[in-house]
Every structure is written in structure tokens, then in C-alpha cells.
Amino acid sequence: MAHLSQKRHVPLSILAWVIALAMAFPVLWTLVTSFKTEAVAVAIPPRFLDFDWTLENYRTVLRRSDYALHFWNSVIISVGSTLLAMLFCIPAAWSMAFVPGRHTKNILMWMLSTKMLPPVGVLVPIYLLFREWGLLDTRIGLIIVLGLMNLPIIVWMLYTYFKEIPGEILEAARTDGAGLTSEILFILAPLALPGIASTVLLNIILAWNEAFWTINLTASSAAPLTAFIASYSSPQGLFYAKLSAASIMAIAPIMILGWFCQKQLVRGLTFGAVK
């Protein structure tokens, strides 16, 4: 029986590998293209490995752009927007999970429905407001936008994690005299730490990869790495090899973070799956 069970898992394992390779192939192709010359990058038929590898694209990108500035902008904006979002989302998710009202489910569905609105639909009013308030091309402006943009997803994730925690534990804490702040910081947060950690990591990744708002609300001083990539598209055309090098330099930090935090991320995403 065990032998038959292993045979049944072989097709699923093959399918999983095929899907994983299909998802990884664009990144691999971008990595390889970043070591090509521009002529080889646009050659037909494409040349995958049979070419003279070069680091000139990376040297050109580093000479042309202030990579360090864009990198630190990405770090500050992604971490800052995450902290801002968590400041609002943890109390909101706590209230919906442990003090639900008649319309809690409707509020959650309404919050999630706002993610269906195309960002371009609210670009003009936000742009005008930011211009009036002097927030264009500022880190604080992007921290506010990206923090608010991910609120629905974060609230939903934290709400599902908090619902897995027995309410009796919090009631016992209140009986012992714990206030609201102590209840959240010293009781709820440690119990839901895997879920909170995975939510923080996911929000950092979403903020790091956000391109629409960063390109439209920044110019130079607050531009993160997504705008750094877009700068290699010009009216004269795309410089594929240099664009690939810039893309690898932009995604490498977040991929490394995801690699080192994958256990924590998986643990948090499966938090409460098995009681």
C-alpha cells in the first residue's frame, strides 16, 4: 500500500516541479540576459548560454544610477509603510475578531472589495492632494500611500490569525486586570507572532515590488528600486541587457530576504491550519 501511495504522488511531484520551473524561468532568463551584450540580448533566435558573458551591464548601471539611494529608499518605504499599516491593522483586526458587531463581516468584505478598484482610478485625486500638501517625490508620501493600499489584505490576514486564538485567554487576562494595550502587546501579539511575522514579511514584499504608485508619485529623490528599473525604458527603446541587470539588482535583496525567511513565512501562512 505504501508503494502504491508513493506511485500516486509521482505525477503530483512532477507537476509541482513543472510549475516551479515555469515560475522561475522568467527570473532565470532575466539573470542570463543581464550578462549579454545588447546585440546578443535581442538576437533572433534567442541565445541562452552560447555567448560571451560580460559584467559591463552591471558596471553601466552602477555608473549611470545611484543604486544605493534607490535601495535605501526601497528599504525605508517598505519598512515604514509596513509599520504604519500594522499600527492600524492590529487593533482593527483585534476588534473584529474578539468584539465583532452585526456588520463585521460586511465591513471585511467592503474592505477587500476596495482592492478591486484599479489604482489608476484614484491616481488623479491622490496626485493633486500630494501636490497640494508637498508630498510628491517624498518618502513619507509613499509610506502613506503604500501603507493604506495594503490595509485590506493585512486586516484580513490578521483577522484570520486572531480568530484561531481562544477568546478565553484574553478574558482571563482582563480578569487579572490587563488593559487593552497590555492585552494586545503581551497576550495577543506573542500568541499570534507567527501570523504577525508572515503578515509583516508579505507586506514588505508587496511594498518593495509596488511600481504603479512609486513611478507616478516620485521623480528622483524618493524613487525606490521599481522606479530605478523603469528608468531603463526610454523613447529610443528598451535596453534589454541593462534593463535585465537593473531588474536583477532590484529584486535580489527581496529574494534573499524571502529565502532566509521562508520557514517563518510558511509557518505563519499555515498558522492555525491544524488545531
MIDOSE-1310 file (N, C-alpha, C; in nm, 2 decimals, decimal comma, always signed):
residues 275
mahl	+0,08/-0,12/+0,00/+0,00/+0,00/+0,00/+0,09/+0,13/+0,00; +0,19/+0,12/+0,08/+0,28/+0,24/+0,08/+0,34/+0,26/-0,05; +0,38/+0,15/-0,12/+0,44/+0,16/-0,26/+0,34/+0,22/-0,36; +0,21/+0,18/-0,35/+0,11/+0,24/-0,44/+0,09/+0,39/-0,40
sqkr	+0,09/+0,42/-0,28/+0,08/+0,56/-0,24/+0,19/+0,65/-0,29; +0,31/+0,59/-0,29/+0,43/+0,67/-0,34/+0,41/+0,69/-0,49; +0,36/+0,59/-0,56/+0,34/+0,60/-0,71/+0,24/+0,71/-0,74; +0,14/+0,72/-0,66/+0,03/+0,82/-0,69/+0,09/+0,96/-0,67
hvpl	+0,19/+0,97/-0,58/+0,25/+1,11/-0,56/+0,35/+1,15/-0,67; +0,39/+1,05/-0,75/+0,49/+1,09/-0,85/+0,44/+1,19/-0,95; +0,31/+1,17/-1,01/+0,26/+1,27/-1,10/+0,25/+1,41/-1,04; +0,21/+1,41/-0,91/+0,19/+1,54/-0,84/+0,33/+1,61/-0,82
sila	+0,43/+1,53/-0,79/+0,56/+1,58/-0,78/+0,62/+1,64/-0,91; +0,59/+1,57/-1,02/+0,64/+1,61/-1,15/+0,56/+1,74/-1,18; +0,43/+1,75/-1,16/+0,35/+1,87/-1,19/+0,41/+1,99/-1,10; +0,44/+1,96/-0,98/+0,49/+2,07/-0,89/+0,62/+2,12/-0,94
wvia	+0,71/+2,03/-0,99/+0,84/+2,08/-1,05/+0,82/+2,16/-1,18; +0,72/+2,11/-1,26/+0,70/+2,19/-1,38/+0,65/+2,33/-1,35; +0,55/+2,34/-1,26/+0,50/+2,47/-1,22/+0,61/+2,56/-1,16; +0,69/+2,50/-1,07/+0,80/+2,58/-1,01/+0,90/+2,62/-1,12
lama	+0,94/+2,54/-1,21/+1,03/+2,58/-1,32/+0,97/+2,69/-1,41; +0,84/+2,67/-1,44/+0,77/+2,77/-1,52/+0,77/+2,91/-1,45; +0,75/+2,91/-1,32/+0,75/+3,04/-1,24/+0,89/+3,09/-1,23; +0,99/+3,01/-1,22/+1,13/+3,06/-1,20/+1,20/+3,09/-1,34
fpvl	+1,15/+3,04/-1,45/+1,21/+3,07/-1,57/+1,23/+3,21/-1,61; +1,13/+3,30/-1,59/+1,15/+3,44/-1,63/+1,26/+3,51/-1,55; +1,27/+3,47/-1,42/+1,38/+3,53/-1,34/+1,52/+3,47/-1,39; +1,52/+3,34/-1,43/+1,65/+3,29/-1,48/+1,68/+3,35/-1,61
wtlv	+1,58/+3,37/-1,70/+1,61/+3,43/-1,83/+1,66/+3,58/-1,81; +1,60/+3,65/-1,72/+1,64/+3,79/-1,69/+1,79/+3,79/-1,64; +1,82/+3,69/-1,55/+1,96/+3,68/-1,50/+2,06/+3,66/-1,61; +2,02/+3,56/-1,70/+2,11/+3,53/-1,81/+2,13/+3,65/-1,90
tsfk	+2,02/+3,72/-1,93/+2,02/+3,83/-2,02/+2,10/+3,94/-1,97; +2,11/+3,96/-1,84/+2,19/+4,06/-1,78/+2,34/+4,05/-1,80; +2,38/+3,93/-1,85/+2,52/+3,91/-1,88/+2,55/+3,92/-2,03; +2,45/+3,95/-2,11/+2,47/+3,96/-2,25/+2,50/+4,10/-2,29
teav	+2,55/+4,12/-2,42/+2,56/+4,25/-2,48/+2,42/+4,28/-2,53; +2,40/+4,41/-2,56/+2,27/+4,45/-2,62/+2,23/+4,38/-2,75; +2,33/+4,36/-2,83/+2,31/+4,29/-2,96/+2,27/+4,14/-2,94; +2,34/+4,08/-2,84/+2,30/+3,94/-2,82/+2,17/+3,93/-2,75
avai	+2,13/+4,03/-2,67/+2,00/+4,02/-2,59/+1,88/+4,03/-2,69; +1,90/+4,09/-2,80/+1,78/+4,10/-2,90/+1,80/+4,00/-3,02; +1,90/+3,91/-3,01/+1,93/+3,82/-3,12/+1,81/+3,73/-3,15; +1,79/+3,70/-3,28/+1,68/+3,60/-3,32/+1,75/+3,50/-3,40
pprf	+1,74/+3,37/-3,36/+1,67/+3,31/-3,25/+1,75/+3,35/-3,12; +1,68/+3,34/-3,00/+1,75/+3,38/-2,88/+1,86/+3,28/-2,85; +1,96/+3,34/-2,78/+2,08/+3,26/-2,74/+2,08/+3,25/-2,59; +2,07/+3,13/-2,54/+2,05/+3,12/-2,39/+2,18/+3,12/-2,32
ldfd	+2,27/+3,03/-2,36/+2,40/+3,02/-2,29/+2,52/+3,03/-2,38; +2,50/+3,02/-2,51/+2,62/+3,02/-2,60/+2,65/+3,17/-2,64; +2,71/+3,24/-2,55/+2,75/+3,38/-2,58/+2,87/+3,41/-2,48; +2,94/+3,52/-2,51/+3,04/+3,57/-2,42/+2,98/+3,65/-2,31
wtle	+3,00/+3,60/-2,19/+2,94/+3,66/-2,07/+3,02/+3,79/-2,04; +2,94/+3,89/-1,99/+3,01/+4,02/-1,96/+2,94/+4,08/-1,83; +3,01/+4,16/-1,76/+2,96/+4,23/-1,65/+2,94/+4,38/-1,68; +2,96/+4,41/-1,81/+2,95/+4,55/-1,85/+2,82/+4,62/-1,81
nyrt	+2,71/+4,54/-1,82/+2,58/+4,60/-1,80/+2,57/+4,64/-1,65; +2,62/+4,56/-1,56/+2,62/+4,60/-1,42/+2,71/+4,72/-1,39; +2,82/+4,73/-1,46/+2,91/+4,84/-1,44/+2,84/+4,97/-1,49; +2,77/+4,96/-1,61/+2,70/+5,07/-1,66/+2,59/+5,12/-1,57
vlrr	+2,51/+5,02/-1,52/+2,40/+5,06/-1,43/+2,45/+5,13/-1,31; +2,56/+5,08/-1,25/+2,62/+5,14/-1,13/+2,67/+5,28/-1,16; +2,73/+5,30/-1,28/+2,78/+5,43/-1,31/+2,67/+5,53/-1,34; +2,57/+5,48/-1,41/+2,46/+5,57/-1,45/+2,37/+5,61/-1,34
sdya	+2,34/+5,52/-1,25/+2,24/+5,55/-1,14/+2,30/+5,54/-1,00; +2,23/+5,61/-0,91/+2,27/+5,60/-0,77/+2,20/+5,48/-0,71; +2,25/+5,36/-0,72/+2,18/+5,24/-0,68/+2,16/+5,25/-0,53; +2,26/+5,29/-0,45/+2,25/+5,30/-0,30/+2,13/+5,38/-0,26
lhfw	+2,11/+5,50/-0,33/+1,99/+5,58/-0,29/+1,86/+5,51/-0,32; +1,85/+5,45/-0,43/+1,72/+5,38/-0,46/+1,70/+5,26/-0,37; +1,81/+5,19/-0,33/+1,80/+5,08/-0,24/+1,75/+5,12/-0,10; +1,81/+5,23/-0,05/+1,77/+5,27/+0,08/+1,63/+5,33/+0,08
nsvi	+1,59/+5,39/-0,03/+1,45/+5,44/-0,05/+1,36/+5,32/-0,04; +1,39/+5,21/-0,11/+1,30/+5,10/-0,10/+1,29/+5,04/+0,04; +1,41/+5,03/+0,11/+1,41/+4,98/+0,25/+1,32/+5,07/+0,34; +1,34/+5,20/+0,33/+1,27/+5,29/+0,42/+1,12/+5,29/+0,39
isvg	+1,09/+5,29/+0,26/+0,95/+5,30/+0,22/+0,87/+5,17/+0,25; +0,94/+5,05/+0,22/+0,87/+4,92/+0,25/+0,85/+4,90/+0,40; +0,96/+4,92/+0,48/+0,95/+4,90/+0,62/+0,86/+5,00/+0,69; +0,87/+5,13/+0,65/+0,79/+5,24/+0,70/+0,64/+5,21/+0,67
stll	+0,61/+5,18/+0,55/+0,47/+5,15/+0,52/+0,41/+5,03/+0,59; +0,50/+4,93/+0,62/+0,45/+4,81/+0,69/+0,43/+4,85/+0,84; +0,52/+4,93/+0,90/+0,49/+4,97/+1,04/+0,37/+5,05/+1,05; +0,35/+5,14/+0,96/+0,23/+5,23/+0,96/+0,10/+5,14/+0,95
amlf	+0,10/+5,05/+0,85/-0,01/+4,96/+0,83/-0,04/+4,88/+0,96; +0,06/+4,82/+1,02/+0,04/+4,73/+1,13/-0,01/+4,81/+1,25; +0,03/+4,94/+1,26/-0,02/+5,03/+1,37/-0,17/+5,04/+1,37; -0,23/+5,04/+1,25/-0,37/+5,05/+1,24/-0,44/+4,91/+1,23
cipa	-0,37/+4,81/+1,17/-0,44/+4,69/+1,14/-0,45/+4,59/+1,26; -0,35/+4,60/+1,35/-0,36/+4,51/+1,46/-0,48/+4,54/+1,55; -0,50/+4,67/+1,59/-0,62/+4,70/+1,67/-0,75/+4,67/+1,59; -0,75/+4,70/+1,46/-0,87/+4,68/+1,38/-0,90/+4,53/+1,38
awsm	-0,80/+4,44/+1,35/-0,83/+4,30/+1,35/-0,86/+4,25/+1,48; -0,80/+4,30/+1,59/-0,84/+4,26/+1,73/-0,99/+4,28/+1,75; -1,03/+4,40/+1,72/-1,17/+4,44/+1,75/-1,27/+4,35/+1,67; -1,23/+4,32/+1,54/-1,32/+4,24/+1,46/-1,32/+4,10/+1,50
afvp	-1,21/+4,05/+1,55/-1,20/+3,91/+1,59/-1,26/+3,88/+1,73; -1,24/+3,97/+1,82/-1,29/+3,95/+1,96/-1,40/+4,03/+2,01; -1,43/+4,14/+1,94/-1,55/+4,22/+1,97/-1,63/+4,24/+1,84; -1,68/+4,14/+1,78/-1,75/+4,15/+1,65/-1,88/+4,22/+1,67
grht	-1,92/+4,29/+1,56/-2,05/+4,35/+1,56/-2,14/+4,29/+1,46; -2,26/+4,34/+1,44/-2,35/+4,29/+1,34/-2,30/+4,30/+1,20; -2,22/+4,40/+1,17/-2,18/+4,43/+1,03/-2,03/+4,40/+1,01; -1,97/+4,32/+1,10/-1,82/+4,30/+1,09/-1,79/+4,23/+0,96
knil	-1,87/+4,12/+0,93/-1,84/+4,05/+0,80/-1,86/+4,14/+0,68; -1,96/+4,23/+0,68/-1,98/+4,32/+0,57/-1,87/+4,42/+0,56; -1,82/+4,47/+0,68/-1,70/+4,56/+0,67/-1,58/+4,49/+0,61; -1,56/+4,37/+0,65/-1,44/+4,30/+0,60/-1,45/+4,28/+0,45
mwml	-1,58/+4,25/+0,40/-1,60/+4,23/+0,26/-1,58/+4,36/+0,18; -1,63/+4,47/+0,25/-1,62/+4,60/+0,18/-1,47/+4,64/+0,17; -1,39/+4,61/+0,28/-1,25/+4,65/+0,28/-1,18/+4,57/+0,16; -1,21/+4,44/+0,15/-1,15/+4,36/+0,05/-1,19/+4,41/-0,09
stkm	-1,31/+4,45/-0,10/-1,36/+4,50/-0,24/-1,29/+4,62/-0,29; -1,23/+4,70/-0,19/-1,16/+4,82/-0,24/-1,03/+4,78/-0,32; -0,98/+4,66/-0,30/-0,87/+4,61/-0,37/-0,90/+4,58/-0,52; -1,03/+4,58/-0,55/-1,07/+4,55/-0,69/-1,07/+4,68/-0,77
lppv	-1,06/+4,80/-0,70/-1,06/+4,92/-0,77/-0,92/+4,94/-0,84; -0,92/+4,97/-0,97/-0,79/+4,99/-1,04/-0,72/+5,12/-0,98; -0,59/+5,11/-0,94/-0,53/+5,22/-0,88/-0,53/+5,35/-0,97; -0,53/+5,33/-1,10/-0,54/+5,45/-1,19/-0,66/+5,53/-1,17
gvlv	-0,77/+5,46/-1,12/-0,89/+5,53/-1,09/-0,89/+5,64/-0,99; -0,79/+5,63/-0,90/-0,78/+5,73/-0,79/-0,64/+5,80/-0,80; -0,57/+5,78/-0,91/-0,44/+5,85/-0,92/-0,45/+6,00/-0,92; -0,54/+6,05/-1,00/-0,55/+6,20/-1,02/-0,58/+6,27/-0,89
piyl	-0,69/+6,23/-0,81/-0,71/+6,30/-0,68/-0,59/+6,28/-0,58; -0,53/+6,16/-0,58/-0,42/+6,15/-0,49/-0,30/+6,23/-0,53; -0,28/+6,24/-0,66/-0,17/+6,32/-0,71/-0,19/+6,47/-0,68; -0,32/+6,52/-0,70/-0,35/+6,66/-0,67/-0,33/+6,69/-0,52
lfre	-0,38/+6,59/-0,43/-0,37/+6,61/-0,29/-0,22/+6,61/-0,25; -0,14/+6,52/-0,30/+0,00/+6,52/-0,27/+0,07/+6,65/-0,32; +0,03/+6,70/-0,43/+0,09/+6,82/-0,48/+0,06/+6,94/-0,39; -0,06/+6,94/-0,34/-0,11/+7,05/-0,25/-0,04/+7,04/-0,12
wgll	-0,01/+6,92/-0,07/+0,05/+6,90/+0,06/+0,20/+6,89/+0,06; +0,26/+6,90/-0,06/+0,40/+6,89/-0,07/+0,46/+6,75/-0,05; +0,38/+6,65/-0,08/+0,43/+6,51/-0,06/+0,48/+6,44/-0,18; +0,47/+6,51/-0,30/+0,52/+6,44/-0,42/+0,68/+6,42/-0,41
dtri	+0,72/+6,31/-0,46/+0,86/+6,27/-0,45/+0,92/+6,28/-0,31; +0,84/+6,23/-0,22/+0,89/+6,22/-0,08/+0,87/+6,08/-0,03; +0,96/+6,04/+0,06/+0,94/+5,91/+0,12/+0,82/+5,90/+0,21; +0,79/+6,00/+0,28/+0,67/+5,99/+0,37/+0,54/+5,98/+0,29
glii	+0,54/+6,04/+0,17/+0,42/+6,03/+0,08/+0,40/+5,89/+0,04; +0,51/+5,82/-0,01/+0,49/+5,68/-0,05/+0,47/+5,59/+0,07; +0,52/+5,62/+0,19/+0,49/+5,54/+0,30/+0,34/+5,54/+0,33; +0,28/+5,66/+0,32/+0,14/+5,67/+0,35/+0,06/+5,60/+0,25
vlgl	+0,09/+5,62/+0,12/+0,01/+5,55/+0,01/+0,02/+5,40/+0,02; +0,14/+5,35/+0,03/+0,16/+5,20/+0,03/+0,11/+5,14/+0,16; +0,12/+5,21/+0,27/+0,06/+5,16/+0,39/-0,09/+5,15/+0,38; -0,15/+5,25/+0,33/-0,30/+5,25/+0,32/-0,35/+5,15/+0,21
mnlp	-0,26/+5,13/+0,10/-0,30/+5,04/-0,01/-0,31/+4,90/+0,04; -0,23/+4,86/+0,13/-0,23/+4,72/+0,17/-0,31/+4,69/+0,30; -0,38/+4,79/+0,35/-0,46/+4,77/+0,47/-0,56/+4,66/+0,46; -0,64/+4,65/+0,35/-0,74/+4,54/+0,35/-0,68/+4,40/+0,36
iivw	-0,57/+4,38/+0,29/-0,51/+4,24/+0,29/-0,45/+4,21/+0,43; -0,39/+4,31/+0,49/-0,33/+4,29/+0,63/-0,44/+4,27/+0,73; -0,55/+4,34/+0,73/-0,66/+4,32/+0,82/-0,71/+4,19/+0,81; -0,74/+4,14/+0,68/-0,79/+4,01/+0,66/-0,70/+3,90/+0,71
mlyt	-0,57/+3,91/+0,69/-0,48/+3,81/+0,73/-0,47/+3,81/+0,89; -0,46/+3,92/+0,95/-0,45/+3,93/+1,10/-0,58/+3,88/+1,16; -0,69/+3,91/+1,10/-0,83/+3,87/+1,15/-0,83/+3,72/+1,15; -0,79/+3,65/+1,04/-0,79/+3,50/+1,04/-0,70/+3,44/+1,14
yfke	-0,58/+3,51/+1,16/-0,49/+3,45/+1,27/-0,55/+3,47/+1,41; -0,61/+3,59/+1,43/-0,66/+3,62/+1,57/-0,78/+3,53/+1,60; -0,86/+3,50/+1,50/-0,98/+3,41/+1,52/-0,94/+3,27/+1,57; -0,81/+3,23/+1,55/-0,77/+3,10/+1,59/-0,73/+3,10/+1,74
ipge	-0,72/+3,22/+1,80/-0,68/+3,22/+1,94/-0,80/+3,22/+2,03; -0,81/+3,13/+2,12/-0,92/+3,12/+2,21/-0,95/+3,25/+2,29; -1,07/+3,30/+2,28/-1,10/+3,43/+2,35/-1,09/+3,42/+2,50; -1,10/+3,29/+2,55/-1,10/+3,28/+2,69/-0,96/+3,32/+2,75
ilea	-0,86/+3,31/+2,67/-0,72/+3,36/+2,72/-0,73/+3,51/+2,74; -0,78/+3,58/+2,65/-0,79/+3,73/+2,67/-0,89/+3,76/+2,78; -0,99/+3,69/+2,80/-1,09/+3,72/+2,91/-1,02/+3,70/+3,04; -0,93/+3,59/+3,05/-0,86/+3,57/+3,17/-0,76/+3,68/+3,20
artd	-0,70/+3,73/+3,09/-0,61/+3,85/+3,11/-0,68/+3,97/+3,16; -0,80/+3,99/+3,11/-0,88/+4,11/+3,15/-0,92/+4,09/+3,30; -0,95/+3,97/+3,34/-0,99/+3,94/+3,47/-0,88/+3,97/+3,57; -0,76/+3,95/+3,52/-0,64/+3,98/+3,60/-0,60/+4,12/+3,60
gagl	-0,68/+4,20/+3,53/-0,65/+4,35/+3,53/-0,58/+4,40/+3,41; -0,56/+4,32/+3,31/-0,48/+4,37/+3,19/-0,57/+4,47/+3,11; -0,51/+4,58/+3,07/-0,58/+4,68/+2,99/-0,57/+4,64/+2,84; -0,63/+4,73/+2,76/-0,63/+4,70/+2,62/-0,49/+4,69/+2,56
tsei	-0,41/+4,79/+2,59/-0,27/+4,79/+2,54/-0,19/+4,67/+2,58; -0,20/+4,63/+2,71/-0,13/+4,52/+2,76/-0,18/+4,39/+2,70; -0,31/+4,38/+2,68/-0,37/+4,26/+2,62/-0,32/+4,24/+2,48; -0,31/+4,35/+2,40/-0,26/+4,33/+2,27/-0,11/+4,30/+2,26
lfil	-0,03/+4,38/+2,34/+0,11/+4,37/+2,34/+0,17/+4,24/+2,40; +0,11/+4,20/+2,52/+0,17/+4,10/+2,60/+0,10/+3,96/+2,59; -0,03/+3,96/+2,54/-0,10/+3,84/+2,53/-0,13/+3,80/+2,39; -0,19/+3,89/+2,31/-0,23/+3,86/+2,17/-0,11/+3,85/+2,08
apla	-0,02/+3,95/+2,09/+0,10/+3,95/+2,00/+0,19/+3,83/+2,01; +0,23/+3,78/+2,13/+0,31/+3,66/+2,14/+0,24/+3,54/+2,09; +0,11/+3,53/+2,11/+0,03/+3,41/+2,07/+0,02/+3,40/+1,92; +0,01/+3,52/+1,86/-0,01/+3,53/+1,71/+0,12/+3,57/+1,64
lpgi	+0,23/+3,55/+1,70/+0,36/+3,60/+1,65/+0,39/+3,54/+1,51; +0,37/+3,41/+1,49/+0,39/+3,36/+1,35/+0,31/+3,42/+1,25; +0,18/+3,44/+1,28/+0,09/+3,51/+1,18/+0,13/+3,65/+1,16; +0,16/+3,72/+1,26/+0,20/+3,87/+1,25/+0,33/+3,88/+1,17
astv	+0,43/+3,79/+1,20/+0,56/+3,79/+1,13/+0,54/+3,76/+0,98; +0,45/+3,67/+0,94/+0,43/+3,64/+0,80/+0,36/+3,76/+0,73; +0,27/+3,82/+0,81/+0,20/+3,94/+0,75/+0,30/+4,05/+0,73; +0,39/+4,07/+0,82/+0,49/+4,18/+0,80/+0,58/+4,15/+0,68
llni	+0,62/+4,03/+0,67/+0,71/+3,99/+0,56/+0,63/+4,01/+0,42; +0,51/+3,96/+0,42/+0,43/+3,98/+0,30/+0,41/+4,12/+0,26; +0,38/+4,21/+0,36/+0,36/+4,35/+0,33/+0,49/+4,41/+0,28; +0,60/+4,38/+0,34/+0,73/+4,43/+0,29/+0,75/+4,39/+0,15
ilaw	+0,72/+4,27/+0,11/+0,74/+4,22/-0,03/+0,65/+4,30/-0,12; +0,52/+4,32/-0,08/+0,43/+4,39/-0,17/+0,47/+4,54/-0,18; +0,52/+4,60/-0,08/+0,56/+4,74/-0,09/+0,69/+4,75/-0,17; +0,78/+4,66/-0,15/+0,90/+4,66/-0,23/+0,88/+4,65/-0,38
neaf	+0,78/+4,56/-0,42/+0,75/+4,54/-0,56/+0,65/+4,63/-0,62; +0,60/+4,72/-0,54/+0,50/+4,82/-0,60/+0,56/+4,91/-0,70; +0,50/+4,92/-0,82/+0,56/+5,00/-0,92/+0,47/+5,12/-0,96; +0,34/+5,10/-0,96/+0,25/+5,20/-1,01/+0,26/+5,33/-0,94
wtin	+0,25/+5,32/-0,81/+0,25/+5,44/-0,72/+0,39/+5,50/-0,72; +0,49/+5,42/-0,71/+0,63/+5,47/-0,70/+0,67/+5,55/-0,83; +0,63/+5,50/-0,94/+0,66/+5,56/-1,07/+0,59/+5,69/-1,09; +0,46/+5,70/-1,04/+0,38/+5,81/-1,07/+0,39/+5,92/-0,96
ltas	+0,44/+5,89/-0,84/+0,44/+5,99/-0,74/+0,59/+6,03/-0,70; +0,69/+5,97/-0,77/+0,82/+6,01/-0,74/+0,89/+6,06/-0,87; +1,01/+6,12/-0,85/+1,09/+6,17/-0,97/+1,23/+6,12/-0,95; +1,29/+6,16/-0,84/+1,44/+6,13/-0,83/+1,47/+6,10/-0,68
saap	+1,45/+6,20/-0,59/+1,50/+6,19/-0,46/+1,44/+6,08/-0,37; +1,31/+6,04/-0,40/+1,24/+5,94/-0,32/+1,22/+5,81/-0,40; +1,27/+5,81/-0,52/+1,24/+5,69/-0,61/+1,30/+5,57/-0,56; +1,22/+5,46/-0,54/+1,28/+5,33/-0,50/+1,33/+5,25/-0,62
ltaf	+1,36/+5,12/-0,59/+1,42/+5,04/-0,70/+1,32/+5,01/-0,81; +1,19/+5,01/-0,79/+1,10/+4,99/-0,90/+1,11/+5,11/-1,00; +1,12/+5,23/-0,95/+1,14/+5,34/-1,04/+1,28/+5,33/-1,11; +1,38/+5,28/-1,03/+1,51/+5,26/-1,09/+1,51/+5,17/-1,21
iasy	+1,43/+5,06/-1,20/+1,41/+4,97/-1,32/+1,35/+5,05/-1,44; +1,24/+5,12/-1,41/+1,17/+5,19/-1,51/+1,25/+5,29/-1,59; +1,36/+5,34/-1,52/+1,44/+5,44/-1,59/+1,52/+5,39/-1,71; +1,52/+5,26/-1,72/+1,59/+5,20/-1,84/+1,50/+5,17/-1,95
sspq	+1,38/+5,23/-1,95/+1,29/+5,24/-2,07/+1,29/+5,38/-2,11; +1,32/+5,40/-2,24/+1,34/+5,54/-2,29/+1,26/+5,55/-2,42; +1,24/+5,67/-2,47/+1,18/+5,69/-2,60/+1,26/+5,62/-2,72; +1,38/+5,61/-2,70/+1,47/+5,54/-2,80/+1,45/+5,39/-2,80
glfy	+1,38/+5,34/-2,70/+1,36/+5,19/-2,70/+1,41/+5,13/-2,57; +1,39/+5,00/-2,56/+1,43/+4,93/-2,44/+1,58/+4,88/-2,45; +1,66/+4,90/-2,35/+1,79/+4,84/-2,35/+1,78/+4,71/-2,26; +1,75/+4,60/-2,33/+1,72/+4,48/-2,26/+1,82/+4,43/-2,17
akls	+1,95/+4,43/-2,21/+2,05/+4,38/-2,12/+2,07/+4,47/-2,00; +2,07/+4,60/-2,01/+2,08/+4,69/-1,90/+1,96/+4,68/-1,81; +1,84/+4,67/-1,88/+1,72/+4,66/-1,80/+1,72/+4,53/-1,72; +1,77/+4,42/-1,78/+1,78/+4,30/-1,70/+1,87/+4,31/-1,58
aasi	+1,99/+4,38/-1,61/+2,08/+4,39/-1,49/+2,02/+4,48/-1,38; +1,95/+4,59/-1,42/+1,88/+4,67/-1,32/+1,77/+4,59/-1,25; +1,70/+4,50/-1,32/+1,60/+4,42/-1,26/+1,65/+4,33/-1,16; +1,76/+4,26/-1,19/+1,83/+4,17/-1,10/+1,88/+4,24/-0,98
maia	+1,93/+4,36/-0,99/+1,98/+4,43/-0,88/+1,87/+4,48/-0,79; +1,75/+4,50/-0,85/+1,63/+4,54/-0,77/+1,57/+4,43/-0,70; +1,56/+4,31/-0,76/+1,48/+4,20/-0,70/+1,57/+4,11/-0,61; +1,70/+4,12/-0,63/+1,79/+4,04/-0,55/+1,78/+4,05/-0,40
pimi	+1,77/+4,18/-0,34/+1,76/+4,19/-0,20/+1,63/+4,13/-0,14; +1,52/+4,15/-0,21/+1,39/+4,09/-0,16/+1,39/+3,94/-0,17; +1,45/+3,89/-0,28/+1,46/+3,74/-0,30/+1,54/+3,68/-0,19; +1,65/+3,74/-0,15/+1,74/+3,69/-0,05/+1,67/+3,69/+0,09
lgwf	+1,59/+3,80/+0,11/+1,51/+3,81/+0,24/+1,41/+3,70/+0,24; +1,34/+3,68/+0,13/+1,24/+3,57/+0,12/+1,30/+3,43/+0,14; +1,42/+3,41/+0,09/+1,49/+3,29/+0,11/+1,52/+3,26/+0,25; +1,58/+3,35/+0,32/+1,61/+3,34/+0,46/+1,49/+3,33/+0,55
cqkq	+1,38/+3,39/+0,51/+1,26/+3,40/+0,60/+1,15/+3,30/+0,55; +1,19/+3,21/+0,46/+1,08/+3,12/+0,41/+1,02/+3,03/+0,51; +1,10/+2,98/+0,61/+1,04/+2,90/+0,71/+0,94/+2,98/+0,80; +0,98/+3,10/+0,83/+0,89/+3,18/+0,91/+0,76/+3,22/+0,83
lvrg	+0,78/+3,24/+0,70/+0,67/+3,28/+0,62/+0,57/+3,16/+0,60; +0,62/+3,04/+0,58/+0,54/+2,92/+0,56/+0,47/+2,89/+0,70; +0,54/+2,91/+0,81/+0,49/+2,88/+0,94/+0,37/+2,98/+0,97; +0,39/+3,10/+0,93/+0,28/+3,20/+0,95/+0,16/+3,18/+0,87
ltfg	+0,19/+3,15/+0,74/+0,08/+3,13/+0,65/-0,01/+3,00/+0,68; +0,06/+2,90/+0,75/-0,02/+2,78/+0,79/-0,06/+2,79/+0,94; -0,04/+2,91/+1,00/-0,08/+2,93/+1,14/-0,22/+2,90/+1,16; -0,26/+2,81/+1,25/-0,39/+2,78/+1,28/-0,46/+2,68/+1,19
avk	-0,38/+2,63/+1,09/-0,44/+2,53/+0,99/-0,48/+2,40/+1,06; -0,40/+2,36/+1,16/-0,42/+2,24/+1,23/-0,43/+2,27/+1,38; -0,54/+2,24/+1,44/-0,56/+2,27/+1,58/-0,51/+2,15/+1,67
